[in-house]
Amino acid sequence: MSDEPHERLRLGVVTARPFRHAFVAQSLVELADQVFLVAFVWALLGAGDSLQLGLVLTAWAAPRGVFLLLGGVFVDRADSRLLAAGAGAALAALNVLLVVLLELDATPLAAWLALALALGVLDGIRLPIGYSLIPLVVPERDILAANRWSQLRLWATLTLGPPLGGLLTALLGVQATFVVVALLYLVAGAAMLRLPSLRVEREATRLRNDLRDGLRFVTRHPVLRLILPVFAVANLFVLGLIAVAIPSLVKVVLDGGAQGLGLVSGAFGLGLVVGTISMSRFPAWTRESLSGLFCLFALSDGALACVGLVGSVPAAAAAFAISGFFIGPASTLYQAMLQTITPPEYLGRVVGLARGISFGLEPASGSLVGIATSALSAGTVLVAGGLAATLADVFAVVRGRGRGRAVAPHAREARREQGEPGRAQDAVGAARP
């Protein structure tokens, strides 16, 4: 595919209604998430020790992975606009509750664990909304461009959000920061309410049947039944490598200190941004085929393995930046692929399952890599884990040949012509001026 207009990073995609409202809402939510995480961890450390921090963060992560598929069912059954606004209101209420508990000095470990469990359940419901929102609010020709803008926004908030959270916490204190976060969630919910109805017309069934049908759809889909298990295997290595092995390598092996870790982490973020911006210049086969998509993932994981071979912080930063350069476009194409190959009535469940593979495996991956790093050097673990993930990607490259395009062109329009349900056509129509 040539660099056609719909592949370019066009500002008009963001400014068109209703994606503009959805983009603003998601920007505020992602910023609030990053600021909240800093204030939450700081408040936890003030109330306990690192062991308590680990217990609470685990209690947050565990239900998130479990509830993602169930949250996808809710997204398929409900109006995503109202569901997102309700989730924002619930998160705002939890922040206010935190302020009250801290003011009353009533924050035993049980209270923190209860709050963490509630946050995990809410994450399981709200994350599928964000990742399935784009096809509801843009015409199909703009899905890839909208995903590029959304990924760039995510990279920006991941980079700027934590420093802002630290600044607010230092200047205002944790309680005032939680108030700011609550306001951000409420404003984001109000922006979502400006959208038209985003309910997908579908036959009403029992919740249990929806779960079963979603799993059946994935296992019978020729692309999904390949990519989701491959991602499960790759993420089992990659998530822990990034969270545990990279910091250990910088501190213990390279003796880089906090500044060195910041340089390496920042280089990865820079690679994400540069790769996502320039993805239209990648060879067409990497953007159009399933095998090409997994080639990008393989290049990213291969570069991650190379981080373990370097002998200095600048070299580690360069290798990690290359990994980010390839994973940025790959992640963007992966999101667009899920949104175009999945029928509207199944998208919430498919996205919920896909995100569950990431978030659900995060604790296990971190634990496994932590155990391996304590027995071996961080460099060895990075090389072995990166190569294992690369092999999983190469397997998908081989098996993905002939299984269709990575981002299926006009897939939703073709389904509508065949009599399958459409997706919020009033919202898509309103996207054009």
Wavefront OBJ file of the C-alpha trace (Angstrom):
o trace
v 0.000 0.000 0.000
v 1.365 3.393 -0.879
v 1.334 6.361 1.459
v -2.308 7.140 0.756
v -4.084 10.037 2.468
v -5.797 7.771 5.004
v -2.348 6.561 6.200
v -0.991 10.010 6.946
v -1.019 11.556 10.403
v -3.772 14.071 9.605
v -4.910 16.611 12.213
v -8.405 16.576 10.704
v -8.970 13.092 12.130
v -8.632 14.462 15.673
v -10.648 17.637 15.149
v -13.635 15.906 13.518
v -16.654 15.164 15.670
v -17.305 12.924 17.541
v -13.729 11.591 17.755
v -12.699 14.976 19.145
v -14.841 14.446 22.254
v -13.649 10.855 22.656
v -10.020 11.935 22.203
v -10.329 14.644 24.870
v -12.051 12.238 27.263
v -9.405 9.539 26.823
v -6.600 12.100 27.165
v -7.979 13.238 30.522
v -8.486 9.658 31.715
v -4.948 8.586 30.790
v -3.469 11.694 32.415
v -5.554 11.104 35.554
v -4.405 7.469 35.664
v -0.720 8.441 35.650
v -1.098 11.217 38.228
v -3.205 8.943 40.437
v -0.650 6.128 40.336
v 2.116 8.404 41.635
v -0.041 9.853 44.421
v -1.440 6.426 45.325
v 2.017 4.848 45.644
v 3.316 7.820 47.622
v 0.376 7.667 50.025
v 0.865 3.921 50.417
v 4.557 4.331 51.243
v 3.603 6.962 53.796
v 1.157 4.569 55.454
v 3.283 1.398 55.320
v 6.374 -0.226 53.860
v 7.395 -1.740 50.528
v 5.841 -5.104 51.461
v 2.459 -3.422 51.905
v 2.972 -1.631 48.601
v 3.574 -4.940 46.838
v 0.493 -6.554 48.401
v -1.780 -3.669 47.454
v -0.493 -3.419 43.873
v -0.978 -7.166 43.471
v -4.539 -6.843 44.795
v -5.072 -4.149 42.155
v -3.631 -6.168 39.266
v -5.287 -9.540 39.957
v -8.980 -8.592 39.482
v -8.074 -6.392 36.521
v -6.948 -9.411 34.528
v -9.902 -11.540 35.655
v -12.580 -8.942 34.917
v -11.347 -7.766 31.519
v -13.337 -10.396 29.608
v -16.410 -9.698 31.726
v -15.893 -5.980 31.122
v -15.799 -6.679 27.402
v -19.223 -8.326 27.729
v -20.584 -5.185 29.397
v -19.160 -3.041 26.583
v -20.914 -5.215 23.989
v -24.214 -5.083 25.911
v -24.332 -1.430 26.993
v -23.916 2.087 25.655
v -20.149 2.704 25.859
v -20.769 6.419 26.327
v -22.802 5.897 29.523
v -20.562 3.078 30.720
v -17.459 5.291 30.408
v -19.155 8.194 32.193
v -20.268 5.867 34.992
v -16.767 4.434 35.375
v -15.350 7.945 35.562
v -17.834 8.886 38.271
v -16.954 5.733 40.240
v -13.222 6.504 40.006
v -13.861 10.072 41.144
v -15.819 8.727 44.123
v -12.947 6.395 45.066
v -10.545 9.339 45.010
v -12.832 11.348 47.264
v -13.100 8.339 49.589
v -9.320 8.179 49.728
v -9.186 11.852 50.728
v -11.671 11.229 53.534
v -9.846 8.144 54.818
v -6.507 9.951 54.814
v -8.050 12.947 56.573
v -9.454 10.643 59.269
v -6.182 8.687 59.435
v -8.217 5.542 58.767
v -6.025 3.699 56.263
v -5.174 0.238 57.608
v -3.959 -2.415 55.195
v -7.495 -3.784 54.852
v -8.737 -0.407 53.579
v -5.951 -0.200 50.999
v -6.635 -3.753 49.826
v -10.363 -3.032 49.460
v -9.633 0.103 47.436
v -7.180 -1.802 45.253
v -9.725 -4.549 44.553
v -12.318 -1.935 43.573
v -9.810 -0.240 41.263
v -8.982 -3.574 39.634
v -12.641 -4.370 38.984
v -13.214 -0.904 37.503
v -10.146 -1.299 35.291
v -11.547 -4.583 34.016
v -14.685 -2.767 32.904
v -13.304 0.535 31.621
v -10.203 -0.617 29.707
v -12.215 -2.435 26.992
v -14.177 0.782 26.484
v -11.097 2.789 25.581
v -9.645 0.164 23.255
v -12.926 -0.480 21.416
v -14.027 3.156 21.171
v -12.387 4.218 17.898
v -14.588 2.174 15.485
v -17.623 3.686 17.206
v -16.675 7.274 16.455
v -14.717 7.344 13.172
v -15.412 6.061 9.659
v -13.442 2.964 8.753
v -11.001 4.747 6.445
v -9.788 6.749 9.484
v -9.412 3.857 11.954
v -5.662 3.439 11.443
v -5.016 7.196 11.560
v -7.141 7.522 14.710
v -5.176 4.708 16.346
v -1.909 6.453 15.521
v -3.111 9.631 17.225
v -4.381 7.611 20.187
v -1.083 5.752 20.575
v 0.881 9.004 20.379
v -1.384 10.455 23.055
v -0.767 7.381 25.217
v 3.013 7.623 24.793
v 2.842 11.317 25.712
v 0.794 10.746 28.876
v 3.042 7.861 29.930
v 6.002 10.236 29.584
v 4.533 13.426 31.053
v 1.966 12.052 33.497
v 4.288 10.634 36.185
v 6.436 13.813 36.456
v 3.235 15.873 36.684
v 1.911 13.530 39.360
v 5.136 13.879 41.320
v 5.043 17.673 40.999
v 1.410 17.920 42.135
v 2.017 15.539 45.029
v 5.062 17.539 46.155
v 3.352 20.933 45.859
v -0.206 20.131 46.958
v 0.094 16.930 48.960
v -1.523 13.571 48.225
v -5.029 14.558 49.344
v -5.245 17.617 47.108
v -3.773 15.580 44.255
v -6.540 12.995 44.662
v -9.068 15.847 44.402
v -7.447 16.989 41.139
v -7.587 13.420 39.824
v -11.269 13.142 40.749
v -12.012 16.327 38.797
v -10.134 14.997 35.766
v -12.228 11.807 35.792
v -15.453 13.804 36.097
v -14.548 16.144 33.220
v -13.626 13.122 31.099
v -17.027 11.578 31.829
v -18.750 14.823 30.855
v -16.853 14.831 27.537
v -18.059 11.276 26.855
v -21.659 12.333 27.480
v -21.373 14.783 24.565
v -21.131 11.820 22.195
v -24.201 10.262 20.548
v -25.387 6.854 21.715
v -22.710 4.206 21.171
v -24.819 1.129 21.764
v -24.430 -1.672 19.202
v -27.697 -3.266 18.149
v -27.558 -6.962 18.997
v -29.743 -9.754 20.246
v -30.116 -9.786 24.031
v -28.733 -12.953 25.664
v -27.701 -14.082 29.126
v -24.367 -12.956 30.514
v -23.084 -16.532 30.632
v -23.995 -17.035 26.985
v -22.199 -13.830 26.020
v -19.016 -15.030 27.699
v -19.258 -18.422 26.009
v -20.029 -16.931 22.594
v -17.102 -14.516 22.861
v -14.646 -17.315 23.613
v -16.139 -19.445 20.858
v -15.777 -16.601 18.358
v -12.089 -16.171 19.207
v -11.284 -19.896 19.011
v -13.003 -20.186 15.612
v -11.532 -17.038 14.051
v -8.483 -17.976 11.918
v -6.517 -14.850 12.854
v -7.525 -14.396 16.481
v -6.853 -17.987 17.432
v -3.290 -17.496 16.167
v -2.359 -14.066 17.477
v -3.844 -14.176 20.986
v -1.945 -17.312 22.133
v 1.238 -15.944 20.547
v 0.843 -12.688 22.442
v 0.239 -14.630 25.649
v 3.566 -16.459 25.210
v 5.492 -13.331 24.170
v 4.030 -11.183 26.964
v 4.939 -13.793 29.550
v 8.557 -12.838 28.833
v 8.416 -9.245 27.629
v 6.337 -7.640 30.397
v 8.676 -8.811 33.134
v 11.766 -7.956 31.109
v 10.681 -4.330 30.803
v 9.428 -3.976 34.390
v 12.137 -5.941 36.238
v 15.133 -6.935 34.101
v 15.791 -3.516 32.504
v 16.002 -1.627 35.852
v 18.134 -4.427 37.318
v 20.498 -4.328 34.334
v 20.979 -0.562 34.609
v 21.531 -0.581 38.369
v 23.477 -3.789 38.976
v 25.249 -4.612 35.708
v 25.825 -1.203 34.131
v 26.047 0.744 37.425
v 23.986 3.488 35.858
v 22.071 4.885 38.827
v 18.704 6.615 38.687
v 19.806 8.969 35.919
v 20.859 6.008 33.796
v 17.507 4.293 34.305
v 15.743 7.506 33.336
v 17.842 7.765 30.172
v 17.124 4.168 29.149
v 13.391 4.409 29.887
v 13.126 7.749 28.117
v 14.886 6.336 25.057
v 12.243 3.625 24.805
v 9.496 6.273 24.912
v 11.269 8.311 22.251
v 11.471 5.224 20.043
v 7.736 4.632 20.472
v 6.905 8.167 19.362
v 9.306 8.283 16.403
v 8.244 4.853 15.156
v 4.535 5.654 15.380
v 4.954 8.968 13.573
v 7.029 7.448 10.764
v 5.134 4.163 10.325
v 3.662 5.244 6.974
v 7.224 5.118 5.602
v 7.655 1.469 6.564
v 7.550 -1.070 3.708
v 3.954 -1.718 2.640
v 4.096 -5.444 3.474
v 4.826 -4.684 7.139
v 1.634 -2.621 7.341
v -0.641 -4.788 5.233
v 0.053 -8.428 6.110
v -0.263 -10.410 9.310
v 3.255 -11.763 8.772
v 4.532 -8.200 8.372
v 2.891 -7.185 11.641
v 4.675 -9.955 13.512
v 7.935 -9.076 11.793
v 7.708 -5.719 13.554
v 7.075 -7.441 16.880
v 10.005 -9.801 16.228
v 12.323 -6.862 15.478
v 11.218 -5.154 18.693
v 11.722 -8.250 20.847
v 15.052 -8.966 19.138
v 16.247 -5.452 19.990
v 15.055 -6.020 23.571
v 17.270 -9.123 23.728
v 20.196 -7.012 22.463
v 19.834 -4.710 25.483
v 21.218 -7.567 27.568
v 24.384 -7.729 25.451
v 25.517 -4.117 25.777
v 28.153 -2.830 28.161
v 27.118 0.778 28.781
v 24.056 2.862 29.595
v 24.091 4.791 26.268
v 24.250 1.519 24.326
v 21.370 0.111 26.384
v 19.377 3.261 25.682
v 20.046 2.946 21.946
v 18.989 -0.722 21.829
v 15.875 -0.023 23.919
v 15.001 2.910 21.628
v 15.164 0.562 18.620
v 12.822 -1.817 20.417
v 10.380 1.046 20.973
v 10.756 2.198 17.361
v 9.321 -1.111 16.106
v 6.806 -1.789 18.886
v 5.115 1.609 18.417
v 3.900 0.909 14.860
v 3.257 -2.756 15.698
v 0.985 -1.832 18.621
v -0.874 0.704 16.497
v -1.444 -1.781 13.676
v -2.460 -4.461 16.162
v -5.177 -2.248 17.663
v -6.466 -1.275 14.208
v -6.455 -4.919 13.152
v -8.600 -5.997 16.102
v -11.032 -3.182 15.377
v -11.441 -4.017 11.681
v -11.520 -7.828 11.649
v -13.915 -8.175 14.602
v -17.679 -7.780 14.043
v -19.152 -4.932 16.095
v -21.160 -7.147 18.423
v -18.014 -9.017 19.552
v -15.484 -6.184 19.753
v -15.760 -5.528 23.485
v -15.169 -9.167 24.357
v -12.295 -9.578 21.891
v -10.576 -6.413 23.138
v -11.210 -7.433 26.752
v -9.579 -10.799 26.151
v -6.661 -9.208 24.278
v -6.011 -6.731 27.070
v -6.438 -9.466 29.656
v -3.537 -11.299 28.063
v -1.355 -8.274 28.801
v -2.611 -7.159 32.202
v -3.478 -10.638 33.429
v 0.029 -11.968 32.768
v 1.835 -8.943 34.195
v 2.134 -10.254 37.795
v 3.240 -13.719 36.656
v 5.755 -12.292 34.180
v 7.230 -9.932 36.740
v 7.528 -12.725 39.316
v 9.175 -15.155 36.882
v 11.675 -12.598 35.612
v 12.379 -11.477 39.179
v 13.184 -15.049 40.225
v 15.352 -15.589 37.148
v 17.208 -12.299 37.667
v 18.007 -13.229 41.277
v 19.652 -16.455 40.061
v 21.226 -15.198 36.809
v 22.485 -11.845 35.592
v 19.914 -9.386 34.263
v 21.737 -9.384 30.922
v 21.382 -13.142 30.567
v 17.688 -12.991 31.430
v 17.130 -10.222 28.874
v 18.854 -12.171 26.125
v 17.037 -15.422 26.902
v 13.619 -13.812 27.404
v 13.919 -11.545 24.384
v 14.922 -14.442 22.148
v 12.047 -16.580 23.479
v 9.565 -13.813 22.646
v 11.187 -13.369 19.228
v 10.772 -17.071 18.486
v 7.068 -16.803 19.328
v 6.812 -13.866 16.905
v 8.660 -15.776 14.168
v 6.248 -18.683 14.637
v 3.377 -16.228 13.997
v 5.191 -14.832 10.949
v 5.311 -18.297 9.405
v 1.796 -19.322 10.416
v 0.345 -15.941 9.463
v 1.139 -16.263 5.767
v -2.024 -16.329 3.707
v -4.290 -15.457 6.644
v -5.287 -12.057 5.323
v -4.304 -8.459 5.886
v -3.187 -6.988 9.165
v -5.676 -4.122 8.833
v -8.573 -5.358 6.740
v -9.717 -2.650 4.295
v -13.402 -1.787 4.440
v -14.152 -4.877 6.525
v -17.078 -3.308 8.332
v -18.648 -2.022 5.138
v -18.347 -5.500 3.617
v -20.067 -7.022 6.614
v -22.916 -4.548 6.365
v -23.392 -5.359 2.689
v -23.694 -9.008 3.697
v -26.437 -8.181 6.146
v -24.426 -8.160 9.392
v -25.172 -5.488 12.023
v -23.661 -2.038 11.676
v -21.957 -0.046 14.430
v -23.481 3.230 15.593
v -23.837 4.664 12.120
v -25.243 7.917 13.462
v -21.921 8.467 15.269
v -19.828 7.601 12.220
v -21.865 9.865 10.016
v -21.437 12.732 12.468
v -17.677 12.343 12.241
v -17.621 14.138 8.918
v -18.108 17.941 8.826
l 1 2 3 4 5 6 7 8 9 10 11 12 13 14 15 16 17 18 19 20 21 22 23 24 25 26 27 28 29 30 31 32 33 34 35 36 37 38 39 40 41 42 43 44 45 46 47 48 49 50 51 52 53 54 55 56 57 58 59 60 61 62 63 64 65 66 67 68 69 70 71 72 73 74 75 76 77 78 79 80 81 82 83 84 85 86 87 88 89 90 91 92 93 94 95 96 97 98 99 100 101 102 103 104 105 106 107 108 109 110 111 112 113 114 115 116 117 118 119 120 121 122 123 124 125 126 127 128 129 130 131 132 133 134 135 136 137 138 139 140 141 142 143 144 145 146 147 148 149 150 151 152 153 154 155 156 157 158 159 160 161 162 163 164 165 166 167 168 169 170 171 172 173 174 175 176 177 178 179 180 181 182 183 184 185 186 187 188 189 190 191 192 193 194 195 196 197 198 199 200 201 202 203 204 205 206 207 208 209 210 211 212 213 214 215 216 217 218 219 220 221 222 223 224 225 226 227 228 229 230 231 232 233 234 235 236 237 238 239 240 241 242 243 244 245 246 247 248 249 250 251 252 253 254 255 256 257 258 259 260 261 262 263 264 265 266 267 268 269 270 271 272 273 274 275 276 277 278 279 280 281 282 283 284 285 286 287 288 289 290 291 292 293 294 295 296 297 298 299 300 301 302 303 304 305 306 307 308 309 310 311 312 313 314 315 316 317 318 319 320 321 322 323 324 325 326 327 328 329 330 331 332 333 334 335 336 337 338 339 340 341 342 343 344 345 346 347 348 349 350 351 352 353 354 355 356 357 358 359 360 361 362 363 364 365 366 367 368 369 370 371 372 373 374 375 376 377 378 379 380 381 382 383 384 385 386 387 388 389 390 391 392 393 394 395 396 397 398 399 400 401 402 403 404 405 406 407 408 409 410 411 412 413 414 415 416 417 418 419 420 421 422 423 424 425 426 427 428 429 430 431 432 433
